[in-house]
Amino acid sequence: MSSNFATRCLLTFSALLPLAAHAGGEDELKRFVNDTRTVSAKFTQIQTNDRGEKIASSSGDMILSRPGRFRWSYQQPYEQLMVCDGQKIWLYDPDLSQVTVRPAAEALTGTPAALLAQKSTLTEQFSVTEIGQRGESQGVSLKPRGKDSDFEAIELWLARGAPERMVFMDRLGNRTEVGFTQIQVNGKVDEAQLRFKPPAGVEVVDSGAAQRMNE
């Protein structure tokens, strides 16, 4: 799985219940896992290399419906859409007139998207460490327990009942920062937005089927 694909899976963004007095970052993260059902938000994403140079930026909207479904819609600098219906992930690139589809479990295992989309036990997949407070934000560092993850560590900063920033560091020293605004928690979402039907005439590449043929 490519680092770029895993980063997009990200994406699926997140929110928590209102901050309890004196609650730490780990407590807030557990509340997200246990109590958050749906999230919608706008996001901005900035990627830098190991020298701190900006290499890409993007922005758009996201919807998360747990467990296991999300919609990640990129609007800038070009349109791109990722939809997970709980069984498969569909990545649609209008400029290429192509859709790539793969099994959700395969694509999400060991990634931040698995943490945000599934109701899994945190300590099974990540080592969680509190990293303090910055303004009103509580921070936690998440380190994957599995050796096959593309990410070295993830920082999650929580403020006013929702993640305001996530930072992903991969094993090559690259860094992806995602910021969230206009977050709505546990609101009603349009179920049609969490399904995907390839447009007529678009090439569909089933990477899961190709892998099964090669086994």
C-alpha positions in Angstrom: 0.0 0.0 0.0 1.4 3.3 -1.0 2.0 6.0 1.6 0.0 8.5 -0.5 -3.0 6.2 -0.6 -2.8 5.5 3.1 -2.5 9.2 3.8 -5.7 9.9 1.8 -7.4 7.1 3.7 -6.9 9.2 6.2 -8.3 10.6 6.1 -11.5 10.2 7.2 -11.6 12.5 9.7 -13.1 12.7 13.5 -14.6 14.4 16.5 -15.2 13.9 20.2 -17.7 14.7 22.9 -17.2 18.0 24.7 -14.1 18.1 26.8 -14.6 17.1 30.4 -12.9 19.2 33.1 -9.2 18.2 33.4 -9.7 15.4 30.9 -6.4 14.4 29.2 -5.8 13.6 25.5 -6.0 9.9 26.0 -9.4 10.2 27.7 -10.7 12.3 24.9 -9.5 9.9 22.2 -11.3 7.0 24.0 -14.5 9.1 24.1 -14.2 9.5 20.3 -13.8 5.7 19.8 -16.7 4.9 22.2 -19.2 7.6 21.6 -18.8 9.3 18.2 -21.1 7.9 15.4 -21.0 10.5 12.7 -18.7 13.5 11.8 -18.8 16.0 9.0 -16.1 18.7 8.5 -14.0 20.7 6.1 -10.3 19.9 5.9 -7.0 21.3 4.7 -4.0 19.0 4.2 -0.4 20.0 3.8 2.5 17.6 3.0 6.2 18.4 3.5 9.3 16.4 2.9 12.1 15.4 5.2 13.7 18.8 4.7 10.5 20.7 5.7 9.8 21.8 2.1 6.1 22.0 1.1 5.4 19.4 -1.6 1.6 19.4 -1.8 -1.6 20.9 -0.4 -5.3 20.1 -0.7 -8.6 20.8 0.8 -12.2 19.6 0.7 -15.0 18.0 2.8 -15.4 14.8 4.7 -18.1 12.6 6.2 -17.5 9.8 8.7 -20.1 7.2 9.7 -18.8 4.7 12.1 -18.2 1.9 12.0 -16.3 1.7 8.8 -17.8 4.2 6.3 -16.5 7.5 5.1 -16.4 10.0 2.2 -13.4 12.1 1.5 -14.0 14.7 -1.2 -11.0 16.7 -2.5 -11.9 20.0 -4.2 -8.5 21.7 -4.4 -6.1 21.7 -6.2 -8.1 19.2 -8.3 -11.2 17.0 -7.7 -10.8 13.5 -6.4 -13.2 11.4 -4.3 -12.7 8.5 -1.9 -15.7 6.6 -0.6 -15.6 3.6 1.8 -19.0 1.8 2.0 -17.8 -0.5 4.7 -16.8 -3.3 2.3 -14.8 -1.6 -0.4 -12.9 1.7 -0.9 -13.5 3.5 -4.2 -11.0 6.1 -5.3 -12.4 8.2 -8.2 -10.2 10.5 -10.3 -12.4 12.5 -12.7 -9.4 13.8 -14.7 -8.2 10.3 -15.5 -11.8 8.9 -15.8 -10.7 6.1 -13.6 -11.9 4.4 -10.4 -9.7 2.2 -8.3 -11.4 -0.2 -5.9 -10.0 -2.4 -3.2 -11.2 -4.3 -0.1 -11.6 -1.9 2.8 -10.0 -4.2 5.4 -6.9 -4.6 3.2 -6.5 -0.8 2.6 -7.2 0.3 6.1 -5.2 -2.1 8.2 -2.7 -0.3 10.4 -3.6 3.2 9.1 -5.1 6.2 10.8 -8.3 5.6 8.8 -8.7 2.3 10.6 -8.5 4.1 13.9 -11.0 6.8 12.9 -13.5 4.6 11.0 -13.6 1.4 13.1 -14.5 0.9 16.8 -11.4 -1.1 17.5 -9.5 -1.2 20.8 -6.8 1.5 20.7 -4.2 -0.5 22.6 -4.5 -3.4 20.0 -3.3 -1.2 17.1 -1.5 1.8 18.6 0.7 2.7 21.5 -0.9 5.8 23.0 1.1 8.5 24.8 -0.1 11.9 26.0 2.0 14.8 24.7 0.6 17.7 26.7 -1.6 20.7 26.1 -1.3 23.5 23.6 -3.7 26.3 24.3 -7.1 24.5 24.6 -5.9 21.5 22.7 -5.0 18.2 24.3 -2.4 16.1 22.4 -1.7 12.4 22.0 0.9 10.5 20.1 -0.1 7.3 18.4 2.5 4.8 17.3 1.5 1.7 15.3 2.3 -1.6 16.9 2.4 -3.3 13.6 5.7 -3.1 11.6 3.8 -3.0 8.2 2.4 0.5 8.8 3.5 3.3 6.5 3.5 5.7 9.4 6.1 6.2 12.1 3.9 8.2 14.4 0.7 10.2 14.5 -0.1 13.3 16.5 -3.7 14.1 17.3 -4.7 17.4 18.9 -8.2 17.8 20.4 -10.0 21.0 21.2 -13.5 22.0 22.1 -14.8 18.4 21.6 -13.2 17.7 18.3 -9.8 17.1 16.7 -8.5 20.4 15.3 -5.3 18.9 13.9 -3.7 15.6 12.9 0.0 15.2 12.0 1.3 12.0 10.3 5.0 11.2 10.1 6.0 8.5 7.7 9.1 6.3 7.9 10.9 8.4 5.2 10.7 11.7 7.2 7.7 13.1 5.3 5.0 14.9 7.2 1.3 15.4 6.5 -0.7 17.9 8.6 -4.5 17.9 8.4 -6.6 20.6 10.0 -10.4 20.5 10.5 -13.0 23.2 10.6 -16.9 23.5 10.7 -17.1 20.1 12.5 -20.5 18.6 13.2 -20.6 15.6 15.6 -23.3 12.9 15.6 -25.6 14.7 13.1 -27.6 13.1 10.4 -25.7 12.2 7.3 -27.0 11.5 3.8 -26.6 7.7 3.3 -26.3 8.1 -0.4 -23.0 10.0 0.1 -21.5 6.8 1.6 -22.2 4.7 -1.4 -20.5 4.9 -4.8 -21.5 3.8 -8.3 -18.9 4.3 -11.0 -20.1 6.8 -13.7 -20.8 5.4 -17.1 -17.8 5.1 -19.3 -15.3 5.3 -16.5 -12.5 2.6 -16.3 -12.7 0.5 -13.1 -9.5 -1.0 -11.8 -10.2 -3.7 -9.1 -6.8 -4.0 -7.4 -8.2 -6.6 -5.0 -9.2 -8.9 -7.9 -5.8 -8.5 -9.5 -4.1 -9.5 -6.3 -6.3 -12.6 -5.9 -5.4 -13.7 -9.4 -1.7 -13.4 -8.6 -1.9 -15.5 -5.4 
